[in-house]
Amino acid sequence: MSVEVVAEASSNHGGSMGLALEFIDAFAPYVDTVKFQMTRVAHLRLTDPQYEWFKKAELTLDQFAQLREACHKKGVNFLLTVYNPFDVWEVVELGCNRVKIGSGEAMEPALADTVLQARLSPIVSCGLCRASDTPYAQRLETMPTPRYLGCVTRYPAPSGVAAAAMLSEQPFYGWSDHAVGTGELEAAACMGAQIL
């Protein structure tokens, strides 16, 4: 069994394409996939505490296309986390066939419906809900099979939870880690995680 290792570049580039490309260069020798977050301040309230950061870190569709191309040149997959239905169509325009859904958006039916319409394979973090309760589970007959990831939505997450979560009755395909170090990733892999 092979395990897909995903590096989380997130929005840590702060809007700098140079830094985003450096992340790809640094991660590529060690991972299968580099993931970025497609954040759009147009969908945030001005009072959102992260508004200023996401405004600074927001990338254009052309910039994401450049990052995708850079990943392909380095031999790694490119993946995006989306936060609202409008972003899904940009992911399609980029030619991606998968999309990451964070824990905070896992229960949003409009987002699930759009992912279904776009025929993207969803990778869904379940740190705030049960996989079986998500709108993705309710639409199994009409959409690509979702890949559910166990996770703990605390930063940093406590140690010793990955193995127990992977053994739970929930159908976790992998583990989305927020812990310090690699111990939780190793435990999840031992328990059968296919995405880390």
C-alpha positions as CSV (number, residue, x, y, z in Angstrom):
1,M,0.0,0.0,0.0
2,S,1.4,3.4,-0.9
3,V,0.7,6.5,1.1
4,E,0.3,9.9,-0.5
5,V,2.2,12.5,1.5
6,V,0.8,16.1,1.2
7,A,2.8,19.1,2.2
8,E,0.7,22.0,3.4
9,A,1.9,25.3,1.9
10,S,-1.4,26.9,2.8
11,S,-1.3,30.7,2.5
12,N,2.1,30.9,4.3
13,H,3.6,32.6,1.2
14,G,1.8,35.8,2.3
15,G,1.1,36.6,-1.4
16,S,4.7,36.2,-2.5
17,M,5.0,34.1,-5.6
18,G,8.7,33.8,-4.9
19,L,8.1,32.2,-1.5
20,A,5.3,30.0,-2.8
21,L,7.7,28.6,-5.5
22,E,10.4,28.1,-2.8
23,F,7.9,26.0,-0.9
24,I,7.4,23.8,-3.9
25,D,11.1,23.5,-4.4
26,A,11.7,22.6,-0.8
27,F,8.8,20.1,-0.5
28,A,9.1,18.4,-3.8
29,P,11.9,15.9,-3.0
30,Y,10.0,14.6,0.0
31,V,6.3,14.6,-0.8
32,D,3.8,13.5,-3.5
33,T,1.6,16.6,-3.4
34,V,1.9,20.3,-2.4
35,K,-1.4,21.9,-1.2
36,F,-2.2,25.6,-1.2
37,Q,-5.3,27.4,0.1
38,M,-7.6,29.3,-2.3
39,T,-8.7,32.1,0.0
40,R,-10.8,34.9,-1.3
41,V,-11.5,38.0,0.9
42,A,-14.6,38.8,-1.2
43,H,-16.3,36.1,0.9
44,L,-15.1,37.3,4.3
45,R,-16.5,40.0,6.5
46,L,-14.3,43.0,7.0
47,T,-14.4,42.3,10.7
48,D,-13.0,38.8,10.2
49,P,-9.7,38.6,12.3
50,Q,-8.0,37.0,9.3
51,Y,-9.2,39.4,6.7
52,E,-6.0,41.5,6.4
53,W,-3.8,38.4,6.2
54,F,-5.9,36.7,3.6
55,K,-6.1,40.0,1.6
56,K,-2.3,40.0,1.5
57,A,-2.1,36.3,0.7
58,E,-4.7,36.1,-2.0
59,L,-3.4,34.8,-5.3
60,T,-5.0,35.2,-8.7
61,L,-6.1,32.3,-10.9
62,D,-3.0,32.9,-13.1
63,Q,-0.7,32.7,-10.1
64,F,-2.3,29.4,-9.1
65,A,-1.8,28.1,-12.6
66,Q,1.9,29.0,-12.3
67,L,2.1,27.1,-9.1
68,R,0.4,24.1,-10.6
69,E,2.9,24.2,-13.5
70,A,5.8,24.5,-11.1
71,C,4.5,21.4,-9.2
72,H,4.2,19.4,-12.4
73,K,7.8,20.4,-13.4
74,K,9.0,19.1,-10.0
75,G,7.0,15.9,-10.4
76,V,4.5,16.5,-7.6
77,N,0.8,16.9,-7.6
78,F,-0.9,20.2,-7.0
79,L,-3.9,20.5,-4.7
80,L,-6.1,23.3,-3.5
81,T,-8.3,23.8,-0.4
82,V,-11.5,25.7,-1.3
83,Y,-13.8,27.5,1.1
84,N,-16.9,28.4,-1.0
85,P,-18.7,27.2,-4.1
86,F,-17.4,30.0,-6.4
87,D,-13.8,28.7,-5.9
88,V,-14.7,25.2,-7.2
89,W,-15.1,26.5,-10.7
90,E,-11.7,28.1,-10.6
91,V,-10.2,24.7,-9.6
92,V,-12.0,23.2,-12.6
93,E,-10.6,25.9,-14.8
94,L,-7.1,25.0,-13.5
95,G,-7.6,21.5,-14.7
96,C,-7.6,19.9,-11.3
97,N,-9.6,16.7,-10.6
98,R,-9.5,16.8,-6.8
99,V,-10.2,19.4,-4.2
100,K,-9.6,19.6,-0.4
101,I,-12.4,20.6,1.9
102,G,-11.4,21.8,5.4
103,S,-13.1,20.8,8.6
104,G,-14.9,24.2,8.9
105,E,-16.5,23.7,5.5
106,A,-17.2,20.0,5.6
107,M,-20.9,20.5,6.5
108,E,-21.7,23.1,3.9
109,P,-24.3,21.7,1.4
110,A,-23.8,24.4,-1.2
111,L,-20.1,23.6,-1.4
112,A,-20.8,19.9,-1.6
113,D,-23.4,20.5,-4.4
114,T,-20.9,22.5,-6.4
115,V,-18.2,19.9,-6.0
116,L,-20.8,17.3,-7.2
117,Q,-21.7,19.4,-10.2
118,A,-18.0,19.9,-11.1
119,R,-17.3,16.1,-10.7
120,L,-14.3,16.8,-8.5
121,S,-13.1,14.1,-6.1
122,P,-13.4,15.6,-2.6
123,I,-10.9,15.1,0.2
124,V,-12.8,16.1,3.3
125,S,-11.3,16.8,6.8
126,C,-13.6,15.6,9.6
127,G,-12.3,17.4,12.6
128,L,-15.6,19.1,13.4
129,C,-18.1,16.4,12.3
130,R,-18.6,12.8,11.5
131,A,-17.9,11.6,8.0
132,S,-21.4,10.0,7.8
133,D,-23.0,13.4,8.6
134,T,-21.4,15.4,5.8
135,P,-23.4,16.3,2.7
136,Y,-20.8,14.3,0.8
137,A,-21.9,11.1,2.4
138,Q,-25.5,11.9,1.6
139,R,-24.7,12.2,-2.1
140,L,-22.5,9.1,-2.6
141,E,-24.6,7.8,-5.5
142,T,-24.1,10.9,-7.6
143,M,-20.6,12.1,-6.9
144,P,-17.0,10.7,-6.9
145,T,-16.2,8.8,-3.8
146,P,-15.1,11.3,-1.0
147,R,-11.9,10.6,0.8
148,Y,-12.4,11.4,4.5
149,L,-9.5,12.5,6.7
150,G,-9.5,12.3,10.4
151,C,-8.0,15.3,12.2
152,V,-8.1,17.4,15.4
153,T,-8.9,21.0,14.9
154,R,-6.6,22.4,17.5
155,Y,-3.3,24.1,16.8
156,P,-1.1,22.4,17.8
157,A,-3.2,19.2,18.2
158,P,-2.5,16.9,21.1
159,S,-0.4,13.7,20.7
160,G,-1.7,10.2,20.7
161,V,-5.0,10.8,18.9
162,A,-4.3,9.7,15.3
163,A,-4.1,5.9,16.0
164,A,-7.4,6.0,18.0
165,A,-9.1,8.1,15.3
166,M,-8.0,5.8,12.5
167,L,-9.4,2.8,14.4
168,S,-12.8,4.4,15.0
169,E,-15.9,3.4,13.2
170,Q,-15.6,6.4,10.9
171,P,-14.4,5.5,7.4
172,F,-11.1,7.6,7.4
173,Y,-9.0,7.3,4.3
174,G,-6.2,9.3,5.8
175,W,-5.1,11.8,8.4
176,S,-4.8,15.6,8.3
177,D,-2.3,16.5,11.0
178,H,-2.0,19.6,13.1
179,A,0.5,18.2,15.6
180,V,4.1,19.1,16.3
181,G,6.5,16.5,14.8
182,T,5.8,13.4,12.8
183,G,4.6,11.0,15.5
184,E,0.9,11.3,14.6
185,L,1.6,10.9,10.9
186,E,3.6,7.7,11.6
187,A,0.8,6.3,13.8
188,A,-1.9,7.1,11.2
189,A,0.2,5.4,8.5
190,C,0.6,2.3,10.7
191,M,-3.2,2.3,11.1
192,G,-3.8,2.3,7.3
193,A,-3.9,6.0,6.3
194,Q,-3.5,6.4,2.6
195,I,-3.2,10.2,2.6
196,L,-1.1,12.1,5.2
